[in-house]
Amino acid sequence: MSRPVAQPLRLFTERERQELQRVSRAPSETVIRHQRAIALLAVADGRSLTEAAKEAGWKVHDTVTRLIRRFNERGLAALDDLPRSGHPRSYGSRERARIEQELRRSPLLKEDGTATWSLTMLQRSLREAPDGLPQVSTFTILHTIHEAGYTWQQNRTWCKTGTTLHKGKDGVEERHDPYTQEKKRSLSEPM
């Protein structure tokens, strides 16, 4: 048995209905926007909250109830996520580029006190540099490094994923694996 609607969905304007139908069919939309559009259209077509939730891929009708309330208040803005709580990012693209620049620089044993970078040594170097970041944390450095595609390797310092150094007759040569992104995607997908 379906539950009665606590707050009924208001009627769509023609523009709202067209936009909801577009979002429900568009492959480029995010999953959550797609689900929300499907649920709203299902309720507007007379389906129960439980049926609308199942059609959208949700388990409970409470999600649809909250969505209806948001749509009645905000209109099509209800398809988008609300702003997240928490502190906004402190470091922009310029600061992230500075962290990557320092990471790519080979440490000097006499000046930096190390032959390979660790997070704490990289942090110390960035904090002490005249153009550095005096408040940077190891978490920020680690997050920035991973976003840039670097991974930690036990026997070496931070290395660009998919890039290797090979010794040859002509010296050290850098090689790039053209399938790196495909391999990373296949490893992250559930089996």
C-alpha positions as CSV (number, residue, x, y, z in Angstrom):
1,M,0.0,0.0,0.0
2,S,1.4,3.4,-0.9
3,R,1.6,6.3,1.5
4,P,-0.3,9.5,1.0
5,V,1.8,12.5,-0.3
6,A,2.5,14.8,2.6
7,Q,3.1,17.8,0.3
8,P,1.8,17.4,-3.2
9,L,4.0,18.2,-6.2
10,R,3.0,21.5,-7.7
11,L,2.2,21.6,-11.5
12,F,5.2,22.0,-13.8
13,T,5.5,24.9,-16.2
14,E,6.0,23.9,-19.8
15,R,9.7,25.0,-19.6
16,E,10.2,22.9,-16.4
17,R,8.7,19.8,-17.9
18,Q,10.9,20.1,-21.0
19,E,14.0,20.6,-18.9
20,L,13.1,17.6,-16.7
21,Q,12.6,15.4,-19.7
22,R,15.8,16.6,-21.2
23,V,17.8,15.8,-18.0
24,S,16.1,12.4,-17.7
25,R,17.3,11.5,-21.2
26,A,20.7,13.2,-21.4
27,P,23.7,10.9,-21.1
28,S,25.9,13.8,-20.1
29,E,24.0,14.6,-16.9
30,T,25.2,13.5,-13.5
31,V,23.5,10.5,-12.1
32,I,21.9,12.3,-9.2
33,R,20.4,15.0,-11.5
34,H,19.1,12.2,-13.7
35,Q,17.6,10.3,-10.8
36,R,15.9,13.5,-9.4
37,A,14.4,14.3,-12.8
38,I,13.0,10.8,-13.2
39,A,11.5,10.8,-9.8
40,L,9.8,14.2,-10.3
41,L,8.4,13.1,-13.7
42,A,7.1,9.8,-12.2
43,V,5.3,11.6,-9.4
44,A,3.9,14.1,-11.9
45,D,2.6,11.2,-14.0
46,G,0.6,9.9,-11.1
47,R,2.9,7.2,-9.7
48,S,3.2,6.7,-5.9
49,L,6.2,7.9,-4.0
50,T,7.4,4.3,-3.6
51,E,7.1,3.6,-7.3
52,A,8.9,6.9,-8.1
53,A,11.7,6.0,-5.8
54,K,12.1,2.6,-7.3
55,E,12.1,4.1,-10.8
56,A,14.8,6.5,-9.8
57,G,16.9,3.8,-8.3
58,W,16.3,4.6,-4.6
59,K,15.2,2.3,-1.9
60,V,12.9,4.5,0.2
61,H,10.2,7.0,-0.6
62,D,11.5,9.6,1.9
63,T,14.1,10.7,-0.7
64,V,11.2,11.5,-3.1
65,T,9.3,13.4,-0.4
66,R,12.3,15.6,0.4
67,L,12.8,16.2,-3.4
68,I,9.2,17.2,-3.8
69,R,9.6,19.7,-1.0
70,R,12.8,21.1,-2.5
71,F,11.2,21.3,-6.0
72,N,8.1,23.2,-4.7
73,E,10.4,25.7,-3.0
74,R,13.3,26.1,-5.5
75,G,12.0,24.8,-8.8
76,L,14.6,23.3,-11.2
77,A,17.4,24.3,-8.7
78,A,16.2,21.2,-6.7
79,L,18.0,19.0,-9.3
80,D,21.4,20.4,-8.1
81,D,23.1,19.6,-4.9
82,L,23.0,22.0,-2.0
83,P,26.3,23.7,-1.0
84,R,28.4,21.5,1.1
85,S,29.4,22.4,4.6
86,G,33.0,22.7,5.7
87,H,35.9,24.9,5.0
88,P,36.4,25.9,1.4
89,R,39.6,25.0,-0.4
90,S,42.5,27.2,0.8
91,Y,44.8,26.5,-2.1
92,G,43.9,27.3,-5.7
93,S,45.6,26.2,-8.9
94,R,48.6,28.5,-8.4
95,E,49.4,26.9,-5.0
96,R,48.9,23.3,-6.4
97,A,51.2,24.1,-9.3
98,R,53.8,25.3,-6.8
99,I,53.5,22.0,-4.9
100,E,54.0,20.1,-8.1
101,Q,56.9,22.3,-9.1
102,E,58.7,21.5,-5.8
103,L,57.9,17.8,-6.2
104,R,59.5,17.7,-9.7
105,R,62.6,19.4,-8.4
106,S,65.3,16.8,-7.3
107,P,66.2,17.5,-3.7
108,L,69.8,18.6,-3.0
109,L,71.3,16.6,-0.1
110,K,73.2,19.5,1.4
111,E,70.4,22.1,1.1
112,D,67.3,19.9,1.7
113,G,68.8,17.3,4.0
114,T,67.5,14.4,1.8
115,A,68.2,12.6,-1.4
116,T,64.6,11.7,-2.0
117,W,61.3,13.5,-1.1
118,S,59.1,12.3,1.8
119,L,55.9,14.2,2.7
120,T,57.5,15.8,5.7
121,M,60.6,16.8,3.8
122,L,58.5,18.2,1.0
123,Q,56.4,20.1,3.5
124,R,59.5,21.6,5.2
125,S,60.9,22.7,1.8
126,L,57.6,24.3,0.8
127,R,57.2,26.1,4.1
128,E,60.8,27.4,4.2
129,A,61.0,28.6,0.5
130,P,60.6,32.4,0.0
131,D,57.8,31.8,-2.6
132,G,56.5,28.7,-0.7
133,L,53.4,27.9,1.3
134,P,54.1,28.6,5.0
135,Q,51.0,26.8,6.3
136,V,50.8,23.8,3.9
137,S,49.9,20.5,5.5
138,T,51.1,17.0,4.5
139,F,47.4,16.1,3.8
140,T,47.2,19.0,1.3
141,I,50.5,17.9,-0.3
142,L,49.4,14.3,-0.5
143,H,46.0,15.2,-2.0
144,T,47.6,17.5,-4.6
145,I,50.2,14.9,-5.5
146,H,47.5,12.2,-6.0
147,E,45.3,14.6,-8.1
148,A,48.4,15.2,-10.3
149,G,48.7,11.4,-10.9
150,Y,51.7,10.6,-8.7
151,T,52.1,7.5,-6.6
152,W,54.5,6.6,-3.8
153,Q,57.0,3.9,-4.5
154,Q,59.1,2.4,-1.7
155,N,62.4,2.2,-3.5
156,R,62.1,5.7,-5.1
157,T,60.7,9.1,-4.5
158,W,57.4,10.2,-5.9
159,C,57.0,9.1,-9.5
160,K,54.6,10.1,-12.2
161,T,52.3,7.2,-12.8
162,G,52.9,5.5,-16.2
163,T,56.4,7.0,-16.5
164,T,59.6,5.0,-15.9
165,L,63.3,5.6,-16.2
166,H,65.3,3.0,-18.2
167,K,69.1,2.8,-18.3
168,G,70.5,2.2,-21.7
169,K,73.7,2.5,-23.6
170,D,72.9,6.2,-24.3
171,G,72.1,7.0,-20.6
172,V,68.9,7.2,-18.7
173,E,65.8,7.4,-20.9
174,E,62.2,8.3,-19.8
175,R,59.5,6.0,-21.1
176,H,55.7,6.6,-21.0
177,D,53.0,3.9,-21.0
178,P,50.2,5.1,-23.4
179,Y,47.7,2.8,-21.6
180,T,48.1,4.2,-18.1
181,Q,44.7,5.8,-17.9
182,E,42.9,2.6,-19.2
183,K,44.8,0.5,-16.6
184,K,43.9,2.8,-13.8
185,R,40.3,2.8,-14.8
186,S,40.2,-1.0,-15.0
187,L,41.8,-1.4,-11.6
188,S,39.3,1.0,-9.9
189,E,36.2,-0.7,-11.4
190,P,34.5,-3.3,-9.2
191,M,34.7,-6.9,-10.3
